Amino acid sequence: MQHGPALPAHGVAFNWRYAVSVRLSGGLGAGWLLIAAIVALLVLLPVFSLGHHALQGSGELWSHLAAYVLPQALRDSLLLLSGVGIMVVTLGSSLAWLVTAYSFPGRRLLSWALLLPLAVPTYIVAFAYLDLWHPVGALQTGLRGLLGYESPRDLRLPDIRSMWGCILLLGLVLYPYVYLPARALFQMQAGGLIDASRTLGAGPWRSFFRVALPLARPAIAVGASLALMEALNDIGAAEFLGVRTLTVSIYATWVNRSSLPGAAQIALFMLAIVLSLIALERWARRHQRYATSGRQARPLAAQPLKGWRGLLACALASVPLLLGFALPVGYLVVEATKRFNFAGLEASILRETLNTVGMSALATLVATALAFLMAFILRVTRGQAPLVSMLVRCASLGYAIPGTLLAIGLLGPLAGFDNAFSSFLEQSFGISTGLLLSGSGAALVYAYVARFLAVGSGSIEAGFSKIPHSLDDAARALGEHAGGVARRIHLPLGMPAIAAAMLLVFVDCMKELPATLLLRPLNFETLATHLYGEAARGTYESGAIAALLIVLAGLLPIILLSRIGQAPASRKTAQAADAAAALPDLHAYRT
């Protein structure tokens, strides 16, 4: 039986290539192109809606925002981004170099433990420190006890509800965005380059600043841009700490002032800043290909630090881990234990946990299925179909849109669909459905999928890159259609990457706060919104259990990431290359 078109008799090798080219030229089909277009449209729909809402506002509204809202919001946002940017670049790159270039006591443990702050969302760190740093909290009370003071009037630290407090806490949580890719690039660098610089008389500091740091600069820029987008998207920590960023202003303008056009106008202004960060990251990566190949380079040999130098290095590397992870998580464990012993496990916590897991699981299934389709479409075209590639990349822009912007942008389309559908049913069958989408969890699932689709597609694309194209070609030459190739080859071989994508998307959905606050159904609470409400009321001990559950969920991806640092020496360079290749999806490790 002959599969596919007849092959010209010009030799076996030519027949093979001819068969593959015929199959690939028509194998994608209009259906796959339509899927890519629909997914891209659904992701970009909130942006178009934002523009529509912004145009509904009057000129007086924009002049009011420009005079009284935007100046402070823009000033606070730029100060926050500047401070966080400096802090994450300094901490991330220096810690990455320390654990890569030097050997000291505890180095192996610290190399992966320094990723642990990623498991704690920014709003949970702020939640913990607000109680710890209180004048009668554990930190200041303990400090006064050590120094012999009895009253807060005798010794009181500066209020953490400030810009410096917000910069400090966000920097302590977000520095792993720079640490992870910088460490991967340092591991990939040729040890001979560092040795050569030392042979020419350069000391350790000069070798770092003149050789190692410039080679890792693209990776540092990628990590810093992702950290800055996270800081700009934050609503919980900034509001708790009294910093009025653009995101907080959007939320306040919509919820407190009931001005959707005003919120949309601020959102578009914020989107322009986000796109500028993305453009800056792309510009910084334009020469990234000049790095030395990991297979040709000799890994950098760690220089031993003995005696007090080794202990000092261990202590310095432990400080960010202590402040960004151990202290807030320890506080949550203590407070959650007290709360459990006093009142047990509240029924509301169980219900909110089920709500969180249910919504996150549903969004994860939808997002992973769409991510698989988009990654497969991109693989089939192999970059030879510009329109398809553009649609797939547009579908991955959701993470560049902060959750607050997505929520506001979805209101109009969902409400319009609800009204039109209800009107149609009422006129045709006398049935009124009410708010079918915008009044249910469907809006929340939509926002989760649109925002975190890029997380899944990036992870699956990285997994597909390890599957030889020759398997696709062989299957297509034997007559298998595109769907069959996806089902029989890519689905089983790519299952580890798909499972990792599902985990990353699930945990990101669990922790998403801005979109959940704005789109949740009436009387519907998740762990994140429960924690936000307790912090707003100042009842920190009541939110400790919810916060601890979110942190425990966030530890799962960190366990996966830690395997990079624990790999055998013969595999470290290859895994470092994998980590560097996955830089565009580093936001997934916010989990």
Number of C-alpha atoms within 10 A of each C-alpha: 3 8 11 14 12 10 16 12 8 8 9 11 8 13 16 16 14 17 22 21 15 15 22 20 11 11 18 16 11 10 9 18 16 13 17 25 18 14 22 22 16 16 25 20 17 25 23 14 19 26 16 16 20 19 14 14 17 11 10 9 15 18 12 12 18 13 11 11 19 21 13 17 20 17 14 18 24 16 16 25 23 13 19 26 24 15 19 28 24 16 19 29 25 19 27 24 20 21 24 23 20 16 19 20 18 16 19 14 13 18 22 19 17 27 26 24 30 26 25 26 27 27 26 27 25 25 27 23 23 22 20 18 19 19 19 15 13 15 16 18 20 13 14 18 12 9 9 11 14 11 13 14 8 9 16 16 12 12 14 19 20 15 19 18 21 25 23 19 21 31 29 26 26 32 30 30 31 29 27 30 30 34 29 26 28 25 26 28 24 21 18 14 16 22 14 12 17 14 10 9 10 16 12 12 10 14 18 18 11 13 16 21 20 12 21 21 19 24 31 29 23 25 29 27 25 26 28 24 21 21 25 22 24 25 26 25 25 29 19 21 22 15 24 24 28 28 28 23 25 27 24 15 20 17 13 10 11 12 16 23 23 24 30 28 23 26 28 16 14 23 17 11 15 20 14 13 19 17 13 14 21 16 14 17 16 10 11 15 9 8 14 14 15 19 12 10 16 16 20 19 16 15 12 13 16 13 10 9 13 18 15 15 21 20 13 13 22 19 14 20 19 16 18 28 23 16 16 22 24 14 19 26 16 14 20 23 15 16 18 15 10 9 9 11 13 12 9 13 18 14 15 19 20 15 18 22 18 14 20 23 20 16 26 27 15 16 28 27 16 20 30 25 21 32 21 23 22 21 17 20 16 13 13 11 11 11 13 20 19 16 21 25 17 18 27 25 17 26 24 19 23 22 26 26 26 29 25 25 26 25 20 19 16 20 18 15 15 19 16 12 17 19 17 15 13 13 11 9 9 10 12 15 14 14 16 18 20 22 17 15 19 19 24 26 24 21 28 31 29 27 27 27 30 30 28 33 29 25 27 28 21 19 21 22 12 10 14 9 13 10 13 20 19 15 18 23 23 15 17 19 16 21 15 14 20 20 11 12 15 21 17 11 16 20 14 14 20 25 15 18 27 25 23 25 29 28 27 25 28 25 27 22 24 23 22 26 22 20 25 21 17 9 5 17 22 28 29 27 24 20 26 24 17 17 24 14 9 15 13 21 19 21 27 28 25 23 28 22 16 24 24 13 19 27 20 15 21 22 15 12 17 17 13 21 20 14 14 11 10 9 11 20 25 19 20 24 18 15 21 19 16 17 18 17 19 24 22 24 23 27 29
